Amino acid sequence: MVNFFKKYHKWVSIILTIFIILFALSGIVLNHRQLFSNIDVSRNFLPSDYSYNNWNNAGVAGTEKISTDSVLIYGNIGVWLTDTLASNFVNFNNGFPNGIDNHKISKVFNSNQHGLFAGTYFGLYKFDKNSKTWNKINLPLHNERIVDISQKNDTLLVLSRSYLLTSINGETFTKTTLPEPEDFDNKVGLFKTLWIIHSGEIWGIPGILLVDLIGIIFIFLSITGIIYWLIPFSSGRKKKKNKSIATNTKVRRFSLKWHNKIGWITLILLIITTSTGIFLRPPLLAAIAYAKVDKIPYTELDSPNPWYDKLRRIMYFEDSDIYLIATLDGIYYSDDNFKSKLKRVYGQPPISVMGVTVFDKVNQNTILIGSFEGLFMWNLASGYQQDYITKSPIKVKERGGAPLGDYLVTGYTKHFVGKEYFFDFNSGGWDMNNGTMFTKMPNEILNQPMSLWNVALEVHTARIYKFMFGNFYILFIPLAGLLILFILISGFIVWWRRY
């Protein structure tokens, strides 16, 4: 039995070594997004799926009309100024730090009272008309990722992933923790729990650095294993005659010694990191997507803020004086200016576990809501819902299925000469009435690079291997994860029996 484990520990490791090293390196980059935010990678070096085509790959999140014939279009492409015919595009990113990751925009909002604002992954910016640059605003936040900007009368509303920020002058902001919901159970999604265990965020900065170290250990074990395999065993007589052989033997013994020692000492941490990662991608994601568990005490999850990392969109209805909040736990509202617990809006359309991407007001009773489940019209008063892309009733999905719809909606706009367009992650922008494509992408946008962080994400989630495995790439994470667990356990068994 030991010979079986020894044999397949070696060959499975050899086959997976390059993938394990790429998993480890990409994981380290993912853990330090801001550190690597100014580093880009040309799309020419990536598979064709990562080239822009018809404004796909979340290129467009939305648009904002800033004058009669001026529209800002924004998303992963940054911010660009165009007209209502989308006939010409001018770069509107002056002032943002270098690096395409610093140009990714969640929301652009034009306030008549306070000016033009942009919410990015790394903070809130205000546009200076005189210098024609974006200037960053200081916020009372640790994590400055902004997800939405709106307004109530003369008060600016800025939503981070955990807090609501308000300002009456557009310059200084007050941070507010929203009250807990009426159905608050102090639980958290199993997906979120496994996610931050896998990244190490569950223990804050020390946890992130620990997972970085685990990544380095994976690389070390891979390299020492390959060295041990490549350098042949030499007898004592040969070593005496040839100094290079003696050196190789020392390297081989060093590699084996520390491969075994580091491997068994860190085995539990390596297994936890591997096993949690298996469930963060389809198909196993479907098994945990909607499950909730108790918060782990004394961790980052055990926050007194009931909305820690859960807020996604905010909307205010003037006529009824109601706030509507989109969260990872569903849609909630406040009708007393957040003085009491938030109330759940029941009968909501399907929303992907990845969160809301479109949250637009149609009128005082109706909103348009989009995610990777699709794009839906929802009348809050009557409860009526419609698939806004197919103009048909919403299909009822069985609970536990894949958290994806027929359309992976990343954005929507109605600012181009009365036309409506939605943007799908894979296929890009489409006219919702006649099915024609959105305007041709100018070369300056088409040739934009991809951030190193996003390249690392594609590697870490195995989506980048689609060009090798086709649609079977979706099985790569669970299969590779199980094989890595086999490598870890079989290696320990061989070491234990021998030593």
C-alpha positions in Angstrom: 0.0 0.0 0.0 2.9 2.4 0.8 4.4 1.7 -2.6 1.0 2.6 -4.2 1.0 6.0 -2.3 4.6 6.6 -3.1 4.2 5.9 -6.8 1.1 8.1 -7.3 2.2 10.8 -4.9 5.2 11.3 -7.3 3.3 11.1 -10.6 0.3 13.1 -9.7 2.6 15.8 -8.2 4.7 16.0 -11.3 1.6 16.5 -13.5 0.1 19.1 -11.2 3.3 21.0 -10.2 3.0 23.9 -12.6 -0.7 24.3 -11.7 0.0 24.2 -8.0 2.7 26.9 -8.3 0.3 29.1 -10.4 -2.4 28.6 -7.8 0.0 29.7 -5.1 1.4 32.7 -6.9 -2.0 34.0 -8.1 -3.4 33.6 -4.5 -0.7 35.8 -3.1 -1.5 38.5 -5.7 -5.2 38.2 -4.9 -4.5 38.8 -1.3 -2.9 42.2 -2.0 -5.0 43.9 -4.6 -4.0 47.5 -3.9 -0.3 46.6 -3.8 -0.5 45.2 -7.3 -3.1 47.6 -8.7 -0.7 49.6 -10.9 0.6 46.5 -12.7 -1.2 45.6 -16.0 -0.9 42.7 -18.5 -1.4 43.1 -22.2 -4.4 41.1 -23.4 -2.3 40.0 -26.4 -0.6 37.5 -24.0 -3.9 36.1 -22.8 -6.4 33.6 -24.5 -8.8 35.2 -26.9 -11.7 35.0 -24.4 -10.0 37.9 -22.6 -10.0 40.2 -25.5 -12.8 42.9 -25.5 -15.5 42.2 -28.0 -18.7 44.3 -28.1 -18.0 45.7 -24.6 -18.0 42.3 -22.9 -16.0 41.1 -19.8 -17.9 43.6 -17.5 -16.5 46.5 -19.6 -19.7 48.5 -18.9 -21.5 48.8 -15.6 -23.6 51.8 -16.5 -23.9 55.3 -17.9 -24.5 58.8 -16.5 -25.9 61.7 -18.5 -24.1 64.9 -17.6 -25.6 67.3 -20.2 -28.0 67.4 -23.1 -25.6 65.6 -25.4 -22.9 64.3 -23.1 -22.9 60.8 -21.5 -20.3 59.1 -19.3 -19.9 55.4 -19.9 -18.1 53.5 -17.2 -17.1 50.1 -15.8 -14.0 48.0 -16.1 -13.0 50.2 -19.0 -12.8 53.3 -16.7 -14.8 56.4 -17.5 -15.2 57.7 -21.1 -17.1 60.7 -22.4 -19.3 60.2 -25.4 -22.5 61.6 -26.9 -26.1 60.3 -27.1 -25.2 58.6 -30.4 -22.2 56.9 -28.9 -20.3 58.1 -32.0 -17.1 59.4 -30.3 -15.2 58.5 -27.1 -12.9 60.7 -25.1 -10.7 59.4 -22.2 -12.1 60.8 -18.9 -9.8 59.1 -16.4 -7.4 61.9 -15.7 -6.6 61.9 -11.9 -7.0 58.3 -11.2 -3.8 56.5 -10.2 -1.9 54.5 -12.9 -3.1 50.9 -13.5 -6.3 49.7 -15.1 -7.4 48.3 -11.7 -7.5 51.9 -10.4 -9.8 52.8 -13.2 -12.5 50.3 -12.5 -15.7 52.2 -11.7 -18.6 50.9 -9.7 -20.8 54.1 -10.1 -20.7 57.5 -11.6 -23.2 60.0 -10.2 -23.9 63.6 -11.2 -25.4 65.7 -8.4 -26.9 69.1 -9.3 -25.9 70.3 -5.8 -22.6 68.7 -5.2 -21.0 67.9 -8.6 -19.7 64.8 -10.3 -18.6 61.7 -8.3 -17.1 58.3 -9.1 -17.0 55.3 -6.8 -14.1 53.0 -7.4 -12.5 49.9 -5.9 -10.1 52.1 -3.9 -12.1 55.1 -3.0 -14.5 58.0 -3.8 -13.4 60.7 -6.3 -14.9 64.1 -7.2 -14.4 65.7 -10.6 -12.8 69.2 -10.7 -14.2 71.0 -13.7 -11.4 73.6 -13.7 -8.4 71.2 -13.8 -10.5 68.4 -15.5 -9.2 65.8 -13.1 -10.6 63.4 -10.5 -9.6 64.1 -7.0 -9.8 61.6 -4.2 -12.0 62.4 -1.2 -10.9 61.3 2.3 -13.4 58.9 3.8 -13.7 57.6 7.4 -13.3 54.0 6.2 -10.7 51.3 6.5 -11.9 49.6 3.3 -12.7 52.4 0.8 -14.4 50.2 -1.9 -17.4 52.2 -3.0 -20.4 50.2 -4.5 -23.0 52.9 -5.1 -23.8 56.6 -5.0 -27.2 58.2 -4.8 -29.0 61.2 -3.3 -31.8 62.2 -0.9 -32.9 65.8 -1.5 -29.6 67.7 -0.9 -27.9 64.9 1.0 -25.3 62.8 -0.9 -25.5 59.0 -0.2 -22.4 56.9 -0.7 -22.5 53.2 0.0 -19.4 51.1 0.8 -19.6 47.4 1.2 -20.3 47.8 5.0 -21.4 51.4 5.7 -23.6 54.3 4.5 -21.8 57.6 4.2 -23.7 60.8 4.0 -22.7 64.4 3.1 -24.5 67.7 2.8 -21.6 69.5 1.2 -20.1 66.8 -1.0 -16.8 67.2 0.8 -17.0 65.8 4.3 -18.8 62.5 5.1 -20.4 60.9 8.1 -20.2 57.1 8.5 -23.4 55.3 9.6 -23.9 51.7 10.5 -27.3 50.6 9.2 -29.6 49.0 11.7 -30.0 45.2 11.7 -32.9 43.7 9.7 -36.0 42.5 11.3 -35.2 38.9 10.4 -31.6 39.2 11.7 -30.2 35.8 12.8 -26.5 36.9 13.2 -25.6 34.2 10.7 -23.4 34.5 7.6 -23.3 32.8 4.3 -21.3 29.6 4.1 -19.8 30.8 0.8 -18.5 33.9 2.5 -17.1 31.9 5.5 -15.2 29.5 3.2 -14.0 32.4 1.1 -12.3 34.4 3.9 -10.9 31.2 5.5 -9.4 30.4 2.1 -7.9 33.9 1.7 -6.9 34.2 5.4 -9.0 37.4 5.8 -10.9 35.7 8.6 -7.9 36.6 10.9 -7.3 40.0 9.4 -3.8 41.0 8.2 -2.0 38.2 10.2 -4.4 35.7 8.6 -3.7 37.0 5.1 0.1 36.8 5.7 -0.3 33.3 7.0 -2.1 32.2 3.8 0.6 34.0 1.8 3.1 31.8 3.7 1.1 28.7 2.9 1.3 29.7 -0.8 5.1 30.0 -0.5 5.1 26.6 1.2 3.2 25.1 -1.7 5.8 26.5 -4.1 8.6 25.2 -1.9 7.2 21.7 -1.7 6.6 21.7 -5.5 10.2 22.8 -6.3 11.9 20.5 -3.8 9.8 17.6 -5.0 10.8 18.2 -8.6 14.5 18.5 -7.6 14.4 15.2 -5.7 12.8 13.6 -8.7 15.2 15.1 -11.3 18.5 14.5 -9.5 19.3 10.7 -9.6 20.6 8.8 -6.6 24.4 8.3 -6.5 26.5 5.8 -4.6 29.3 6.8 -2.2 32.0 5.7 -4.7 30.7 7.9 -7.5 30.4 10.9 -5.2 34.1 10.6 -4.2 35.2 10.6 -7.8 33.0 13.5 -9.0 32.4 16.7 -7.0 29.4 17.7 -9.1 27.7 14.4 -8.2 28.5 15.0 -4.6 26.9 18.5 -4.8 23.9 17.1 -6.5 23.5 14.5 -3.8 23.6 17.1 -1.1 21.0 19.1 -2.9 18.8 16.0 -3.3 19.1 15.1 0.4 18.4 18.7 1.5 15.3 18.8 -0.8 14.0 15.5 0.6 14.7 16.5 4.2 12.9 19.9 4.1 10.2 18.7 1.7 9.2 16.1 4.4 9.7 18.3 7.4 7.9 21.4 6.1 5.2 19.1 4.6 4.2 17.3 7.7 4.5 20.4 10.0 2.1 22.5 7.8 -0.1 19.6 6.6 -3.3 20.7 8.4 -3.0 24.3 7.1 -2.3 23.0 3.6 -5.4 20.7 3.7 -7.7 23.5 5.1 -6.6 25.9 2.3 -7.1 23.3 -0.4 -10.4 22.0 0.8 -12.0 25.4 1.3 -11.0 26.5 -2.2 -12.8 23.5 -3.8 -16.2 24.9 -2.8 -15.6 28.4 -4.1 -16.3 27.6 -7.8 -19.0 25.7 -9.7 -20.1 22.9 -9.6 -19.6 22.5 -5.8 -20.4 26.2 -5.3 -24.1 25.3 -5.9 -24.1 23.1 -2.8 -23.2 26.0 -0.5 -24.4 29.1 -2.4 -27.5 29.7 -0.2 -26.4 28.0 3.0 -25.9 30.1 6.2 -23.9 29.3 9.3 -23.1 30.8 12.6 -20.3 33.4 12.7 -17.0 32.1 13.9 -16.2 33.9 17.2 -13.3 36.4 17.5 -12.8 36.6 13.7 -13.3 39.2 11.1 -16.8 37.7 10.5 -17.7 38.3 14.1 -18.3 42.0 13.5 -20.9 44.0 15.5 -21.9 45.5 12.1 -24.8 43.4 10.9 -24.1 44.5 7.3 -20.3 43.8 7.3 -19.3 43.3 3.6 -23.0 42.8 2.6 -24.1 46.1 1.2 -24.3 46.6 -2.6 -26.8 49.2 -3.7 -29.0 52.0 -2.4 -32.0 53.9 -3.8 -34.3 56.6 -2.3 -38.0 57.1 -3.2 -39.0 60.8 -2.7 -42.8 60.3 -2.8 -42.9 57.7 -0.1 -39.7 58.7 1.8 -38.4 55.1 1.6 -34.8 53.8 1.2 -34.3 50.6 -0.7 -31.1 48.7 0.0 -29.7 45.7 -2.0 -27.6 43.4 0.1 -26.1 40.0 -0.2 -29.0 38.8 2.0 -31.7 40.2 -0.2 -33.6 43.5 -0.6 -34.5 45.6 2.4 -36.2 49.0 3.0 -36.4 51.7 5.7 -39.4 54.0 6.0 -38.2 56.0 9.0 -34.7 57.2 8.0 -33.0 54.2 9.5 -34.3 54.7 13.0 -35.6 51.2 13.3 -34.8 47.7 12.0 -34.7 47.3 8.2 -37.6 45.4 6.7 -37.3 42.7 4.1 -39.1 43.2 0.7 -40.6 39.8 0.0 -41.0 38.2 -3.4 -37.9 39.6 -4.9 -36.6 38.5 -8.3 -33.7 36.1 -8.6 -30.4 37.7 -7.5 -27.0 36.0 -8.0 -24.9 35.2 -5.0 -22.3 37.4 -6.6 -24.6 40.4 -5.9 -26.6 43.1 -7.7 -25.1 44.8 -10.8 -28.1 46.9 -12.0 -30.4 48.8 -9.5 -32.3 51.5 -11.4 -35.5 53.3 -10.6 -38.1 53.2 -13.3 -40.8 55.1 -11.3 -42.0 55.4 -7.7 -43.2 51.8 -7.7 -41.0 50.0 -10.2 -37.3 49.2 -10.3 -35.0 47.4 -12.7 -32.7 44.9 -11.0 -30.0 42.9 -12.6 -27.3 40.4 -11.7 -25.7 37.2 -13.1 -29.2 35.8 -12.8 -30.6 38.1 -15.5 -32.4 41.5 -15.8 -35.8 41.9 -14.2 -38.5 44.5 -14.0 -40.1 44.5 -10.5 -43.2 46.4 -9.4 -42.8 46.8 -5.6 -46.5 47.7 -5.1 -48.1 44.8 -7.0 -45.3 42.4 -6.8 -45.4 41.8 -10.6 -42.1 40.7 -12.1 -40.9 40.3 -15.7 -37.8 39.0 -17.4 -36.9 42.3 -19.0 -34.7 40.8 -21.7 -37.1 38.2 -23.0 -40.2 40.2 -21.9 -41.6 37.0 -20.4 -42.6 35.8 -17.0 -39.7 34.8 -14.7 -38.7 31.2 -14.8 -38.9 29.6 -11.3 -35.6 27.9 -10.6 -35.1 25.0 -8.2 -33.2 25.9 -5.1 -29.7 24.5 -5.1 -29.1 24.9 -8.8 -26.3 26.9 -10.3 -26.5 30.6 -9.2 -26.4 31.8 -12.8 -29.1 32.7 -15.3 -29.3 32.7 -19.0 -27.8 36.2 -19.1 -24.9 37.3 -16.9 -25.9 41.0 -16.7 -23.1 43.4 -15.8 -24.8 46.7 -16.8 -27.7 48.6 -18.4 -28.3 52.0 -20.0 -31.1 54.0 -21.6 -29.1 57.2 -22.3 -28.5 56.7 -26.1 -31.3 58.3 -28.2 -34.1 56.5 -26.5 -32.6 53.1 -26.9 -32.1 50.6 -24.1 -29.0 48.3 -23.9 -28.0 45.6 -21.5 -24.5 44.3 -21.2 -23.8 40.6 -20.7 -20.5 39.4 -19.3 -19.8 37.0 -22.2 -21.5 38.5 -25.2 -21.4 42.2 -24.4 -23.9 45.1 -25.2 -27.2 44.5 -27.0 -30.2 46.6 -28.0 -33.1 45.3 -26.0 -35.6 46.0 -28.8 -34.0 44.8 -32.0 -31.1 42.7 -30.7 -28.4 44.6 -32.5 -25.0 45.1 -31.0 -23.9 48.2 -29.1 -21.6 50.6 -31.0 -18.2 49.5 -32.1 -15.5 49.7 -29.5 -12.8 52.3 -30.3 -9.3 51.0 -30.5 -8.1 53.0 -27.4 -10.6 51.1 -25.3 -10.4 47.8 -27.2 -6.6 47.6 -26.6 -6.8 48.4 -22.8 -4.7 45.9 -20.8 -6.0 43.6 -18.0 -4.9 44.2 -14.4 -2.5 41.7 -12.9 -5.0 41.1 -10.1 -7.7 40.1 -12.6 -5.2 37.8 -14.4 -4.4 36.2 -11.1 -8.2 35.8 -10.4 -8.6 34.0 -13.8 -5.7 31.7 -13.0 -6.8 31.0 -9.4 -10.4 30.2 -10.5 -9.1 28.1 -13.5 -11.2 30.1 -16.0 -8.0 30.8 -17.9 -7.7 27.1 -18.7 -10.8 27.1 -20.8 -8.7 27.4 -24.0 -7.1 24.0 -23.0 -10.0 22.1 -21.6 -13.1 23.7 -23.2 -16.2 23.8 -21.1 -14.7 21.0 -18.9 -12.6 23.7 -17.3 -15.4 24.1 -14.8 -14.4 20.8 -13.3 -10.8 21.7 -13.0 -11.0 23.3 -9.5 -12.8 20.3 -7.8 -10.7 17.7 -9.5 -7.4 19.5 -9.0 -8.4 20.2 -5.4 -9.1 16.5 -4.7 -5.8 15.5 -6.4 -3.9 18.0 -4.3 -5.5 16.6 -1.2 -4.4 13.1 -2.3 -0.9 14.4 -2.8 -0.8 15.9 0.7 -2.3 12.9 2.4 -0.3 10.3 0.5 2.9 12.2 1.1 2.2 12.2 4.8 1.5 8.4 4.8 4.7 7.6 3.0 6.7 9.8 5.4 5.0 8.4 8.4 5.5 4.8 7.5 9.2 5.4 6.6 10.2 7.7 9.4 
